Amino acid sequence: MLPRLSVIVLQYNKPDLTRECLWSFFDLCGTGHEVVLVDNASTDPLAAGVADAFPPVRMIRRARNDGFGAGNNEGARNAHGDILLLLNNDTVTAMDFVTPVLEFFAAHPAAGIAGPRILNPDGSLQLSCGQLPSFGREFADKLVAHGMERSWGPARAWARRTHASAHRTGWVTGAALFIRADLFRKMGGFDPAYFMFFEDKDLCLRAAEAGMETWYLPEAAVVHHRGSSGNEFTERQYRASQLHYYRRHRPTWEQWMVERYHRLRGWDAIEVDR
């Protein structure tokens, strides 16, 4: 018997993306799963009515937007499944990616977290798993991501090779992340100090410390409309979350290297220990 699934979709504005996400999910994965839509204090008035078109969806409206992790934590508190799927509202379901993952959890009791293959809208691969961050690992990952964006053959070949088969991994992306509900609650969910970015890696690291495995499962796939450009707000949040991760999990010399890099780039005002 497969474990029960609860899907948590977090929305901040962009109701058209949310509708596409929900329509495609119900079309290909069925309506038998609990779906909780968390509105993270959207300012778009149309966002409040998204759930009206989807009777199976239960909507939770938050009074303030205090980040990706806090919003998903609220959804998890209102979910009843054995497995939680934390699903970005800018994803589109292109296949029944739920069943193979639930089958994997049923057959692998040591698996605590799993992530599917993530594709760009044109079918190309997004980097969605890897080793946990360190100063050197982040530098290498940035080089690969930069090469993939520019269609550099060796970078794309490396990504295809490392994303070709199911394997244990350090982290999977929070864009479509499956986790055992009891593990999520035992760990207290996402650390809300990460407004956005690095909360998925932090969660996977803490799961490993709790003795549970993280897996990448490419036989399941989701399309992700990743943001095409950043802005000053997202840049600051990335750097703040990066610094918080290093202060929590990395040695002192790596913390110093990250702080030094921030100062060289003129990011002295970043503060994250809230």
N, C-alpha and C positions, 0 to 999 in steps of 0.2 A: 504494500500500500504506500502510495507516495505521500510525503509530508504536505500539509496544507500551506498554501502560499498567501501572503499578504503583500500587495504592491503599494508602495508609498511613492506618490508623485508630488514633487515640490514645485510650486508655481510662484514666480514673482513677475507679474505682468505677462505679456506675450501670450494672451489666451488662444490665439490661432495655433501656436505651436502645441499648446496643451491639448486642444481638440484633435489635432493630427496624431499626437502621441496616443491618446486614448482610443480613437477610432481604430488605428492600426493594431493596437494591442488586443482589443476585443475581437477584431476581425480574425486574427491569426492565432491568438492564444485562448480564445473563448471567454465566456462571461462567468465562469465558475469560480474565479478567484476574488477574494476580498480586495477592493481598491480604495485606498484612502488618498484623497487629494488635499494637500496642505497649501493654502494660499498664504504666502509670507508677506501679508500686509501690502498687497498690490495697490498701485495708484491708478491703474487703468480700470475704469468702472465696468468694462465688459468682462473682466476677470471673474467677478462675483457670480456670473451666470453660467460658467462653463459646465458645472456639474449637472445643470438642468437637463442637458441633452443625453445624459448617461445615468439612467436610473440605478445601475449597480454601484455607482460611485458615491462614497460618503465624503463630504467636504468639511474641512476644518479651516476656519478663517482666523488668522492670528492678528493681534492688534499692532504688532511691531515686527519689523524685519531685523532679527538679530543673527542672521547668517544661515548658511546651508546646513550646517550641523544641527543647530538648534531647531530649525524647521523640521528636519527629518526625525529628530528625537521626539518631537511632538507627535508626528505621524506614528512612530513606533509605539508610543504610549497608548495609542488608540487602535492598534492592530491586534489581531487574534491568531494569526497563522503561526506555524512552526518555523517557517522560513520567511524572511523579509526580503523583498526586492526593492531596493532604493533606486528609482528610475527617474532620470532627468526628464523634464517636460520637453526638451529639444531632441529627444530620441524618436525614432520611427521603427516599428516592428516590421521586419521583412520576412520572418519565419516564426514558427512556434519555437522560440528559444527557451521557453520555460520548462517544458517537459524533460529535455535531456539534462538540464541542471538539477531538477528535482530528483530524477533517477540517480544522478551522481551522488547527491547528498544521501539518498536512501542506502546506497551501496558503500559509502565511505564515511563512517561515523567520525573519523578524525578530521574531516573537512569542516572548517568553521565558516569560511568565506569562499566565494567563487565569483568569477567574472567571465562574461562571454567575450567573443571577438567583437571589436568595435570598428565599424567601417565609416568612411566618409560617404556623403551622398553619391559620389561618382564610383563607389565600390572599392576605392583604395583603402589601405589599412591605416588605422590610427594606432599609435603606441598606447597600449592600455594595460600593460603589466611590466614588471621588472624587478630589479633588486632595490631594496630599501635605500633611501637617499643617504649619501655621504658627500663630502665636498668633491671628491674625485668622480663619483658616480654621476652626480648632477651635471658636471662639466661634460662627461662623455655622452649622457643622454641628450643634452642640449645640442651637441654636435650632430648626433643622429637625427634628431627632430628637424634641425635646420637643413640637413641634407635631404630629408624626405620631402620637405616643403618645396625644395628646388629640384625635385625629381632626380637627385643624384643616385646613380645606379647602385654603388656599394652600400649606401645607407638603406635603400629600399630592399636590397637583397638580404642584408643583415636582419631587418625587421621581419621580412617574410620567414626567414629561417627560425628566428626566435619565437615567432607567433604561430608556427605551423602545427604544433601538436600540444595536447593537454600536458600540463606539468605543474608542479608546485612552484610557487613564485613568492617574492617578497611582498608585492602589492598588486592590486587590481584597481582600476579607476572607479570612482564613485558615480560615474555617469550611468552605470548599470551594475549594481553590486548586490549580490545575494549573500545573506548572512543568517545563520541560525538565530532565531529570535531570543532564545535563552542566553546565548553568548552575548548578543548585543546588549541585553538588559544587564547581564552580570558585569559587563565592562562599563556600564553607565552610558552607553551609546557613544556618539561623537563627542569629542572635546569641544565645547562651544567657544573656547578661546580662539579657535580657527574660524574666522568669519567665512572665509572661502579659501580653498587650496590647502593641500597637505593633510586635511582631515581624514582622507581615505587611507593615506600611507600610515598615519598615526594609528588608525583603527586596526589595520592589518598587523602592524608591529605589536600592538597590545594583544591581539588575538594569538600571535605566535608566543608571546610571553605567558599566555594562559594555556599553552600546550595545544592549540588548534592550528590547523593547516590552512593556507590560502592557495587556491587553485585557479589556473587560467584554462578555460574550456572553449576551444575554437570551434567546436561543432555547433555551438550556439552563437548566433550573431545578431547584432543590433546596429542600426544606422544612427549616427550621432551628428547633428548639425552644430558642430563646435563653433563657438564665436570666432569670427574671422579677424577681429582686431580687439586689442585691449584699450584701456583708457587709464587716466591717472588714478582713478579709484581702484580698479582691478590690479594695477601695477603695485600700488601701495599695499593692498591686501595680500598679494602674493608674497611680497618681501616681508611683511609682518608675520605671516604664517610660516614662512621659511625660517625666520629667526626663532619663532616660538618652537618649531620642531627641533631645531638644533640645540636650543637650550634644554629641551626635555630629554633628548635621546642621543646626542652626539658628544664626543669628547671636547674638552675645553679648547684645544688648539683649533678644532674645526669651527667652534663657535666664534673664536677670534677671527678666523679667516673670513667667515660670512659677515661679521660686523665690520671688518676692515673693508671688504668689498662694498658694503652698503655706504660707508663713509666716502670712499673714493667716487662713488656714483652720486653723492650728494643726498643720501637718504638718512641723514642723521636723526630726523625727527620721528622715525618709526618707533612705536612702542606697542608691545603685544601682550604683556603680562597683565591682563585685565581680569 
